[in-house]
């Protein structure tokens, strides 16, 4: 898969992304699922290597391009923009070439009365280009120091390009097929600022290159086909030696070339080409007047053409940088992140419909009749194994006195299933009322309720079954009052299992209230 | 075979809460009444559509004593006791729940036993643990303390050591993301064969969390952008009383900003899968205060000294450009002056929300215009509130249904005041560029995002959220 992003790719990506965000109402999870699927169905999904951000986007783009093929009405605008940019480049090339040729021809419109002034050539064709280069370099350095973007060419070139785009659309009367979904102006003015910076910078360098080529071409043409004479004149009081040293400084860029010396006018040639108005031009020698053209031509090449070529290369760097910045946008980062982040789901399947147990049994909750148990009587007390020891006779008396019972024997239960079964047998021979202490702060379970049910069944008819609901033991007290909701729940459950059982709770005292408070 | 973990235990011990928190699924039915779960319900963890592990919620044990007795009565050593028990009692109504709950074990599931560590151990618990030990399955115990009582924890731990491969304390109502990950990591230790899928799940959960943090950052950036650039216009006749129109428009502006903030908070909430139940802010949270309330502006955002430093940095950066243009001839005078002015401007202009909102008549449209807000403190307040909201959201365990309202400590300062100066400067730079929508916003946004990611990571990995309730 190719890794280089063209303008077409980038614009298509922008288009599909905008369309995607505007067109559907997928929520984050659905979008994540769709994009993760694109990744998993690709070759990367089968490899261990994680693709780069750009590779992810390319994959995403390829998928959307493929998807959009059947819908011609929504074909991507990248190709269109690419073509516009190419036309824009040709236009600038042509304009530059034309301008170079026209300015060259107008400068070299030689009448033969006076030689062409070297200073004029220099100040028209070389100096402005040198100044522009210096301004550019200074601005770049300042931008770097102030942490600003290197160049903001879009501020000048972009409006031109936008007008050109509009013009092309007007002339060709071509409506972008995607126009309905895609805001091209927004692309050019906002999203694509980074994207177009490099290409437009290249365009402007192409203009400069074409201008210089035109000028060089015309200069060569005129030198070959006409008899040109170059001289120099100045009002300032400097002599030929000063000019000679300036020329040598200017010629430094090509001084390393073997024939560099031959390209420069010698001191005597400089002296011999000086135009002094009061002396006229008749005393000037032809060899002195023609000695300037190689120097001027090389100046054009080294100060006009070469910097433009170097800047054009820099434009390619800017282009890549722009693409990188463009692809680094939040919305594109989100795409690659969605592609690379595994989809995690921990949701359960739809639960089965609840079973209506009352429908099966055909029973309704029985309403147990509460019986008053205020008659003082001896009883046997079943105490859960875990709290058996703390229930001393004193505590037992304290617990049972409000109910009217008096414990004569306490027995351990809820040790294990086998022991409880044996206990049931024993209880069938009981001759006293039975009080069962239950820890109501625990959730009622079938096992305990069945035990109570069986107990009620086996107890002799004259031995009432009483159940005392206890709350959670405290650090110093073996029991407390159960919380109202816990007691309520147990009462309901007990009524279903053993409707004739009597249920009571400890009397509220200072310590038994702990359970409620906790 | 896909590893499966059955969440088992006594009724009403918080099995569903543990599962709900572990699976980040607040649709799990959690009832205050015991025995509500009567069927096993599977929660597959699927990664890219592929089921990697499954958590199964089971009904509570209803007959642990009898079950144990039956299992112990099978004397044949080669007998698969669990299968035998199931075959023998599956049609018995009283053992219906017990047969249902062992179904995942028949499929080879591992066990996560949940017990309420705030209550004492009972014989039924010992029976349940013994049953699970007899199954020979990989098993782990979790103490899910339903209240503050600590005195029984040691007793539970002692019993767990006898019956389980490992045990952990995991409060389903308070578990943070980190605790959830640690629990999953601990599960890896109970069965070597499951290390790989569980490791994959843990790695993916971490990646998923990172992804959510990144998305949170994007939401925060969008919210800040919308709030900072928001402006309103209204037509007003020049001869009308301007002040009532201004007041009205200002009220509308405040309402809009609150709406924007709320919209993005909702988006954040959705990221963390709080879908079914209404997420409630902790009762003591400062987010209950209005965005423009005095208390919000007192406790959140930056201190005056911090604002001065951040504002000074901005002023100095701008003025440094002038120094540079002067070629160093000004000996940094502009930078110093700019810094001082920036600091003064930041502090002076951030006393309250209204102090830096542009209000005026647009000369072109002759309409009354309010906004955008250039108050230096404003985005800091918004950011602090977003961070506090984030911390509430991520630490609201899915197994939780309400807050204990017993404690209502005073609100404490937000997150920004604790940041180093270098980070504050970067944050303030980002806000300035965001307000201006400058060309090189991307660069500042990247720096801001890095700082924000660090903050979110530190909030996510905070050990004890409950002890610092306002965060």
Interface residues (C-beta under 8 A of the other chain):
Chain A: X27 X28 X36 X40 X142 X145 X146 X147 X148 X149 X152 X193 X325 X328 X329 X330 X334 X337 X341 X342 X343 X344 X345 X346 X347 X348 X349 X351 X352 X354 X355 X384 X385 X386 X414 X415 X416 X417 X418 X420 X439 X441 X442 X443 X444 X445 X446 X447 X450 X472 X473 X475 X485 X489 X518
Chain B: X10 X11 X12 X22 X23 X24 X25 X27 X28 X29 X32 X33 X34 X35 X38 X39 X41 X42 X43 X44 X45 X46 X47 X48 X49 X55 X57 X60 X61 X62 X63 X64 X65 X66 X68 X69 X94 X97 X119 X120 X121 X122 X123 X124 X127 X147 X149 X151 X204 X205 X207 X208 X211 X214 X215 X218 X221 X270 X271 X320 X321 X324 X325 X439 X440 X442 X443
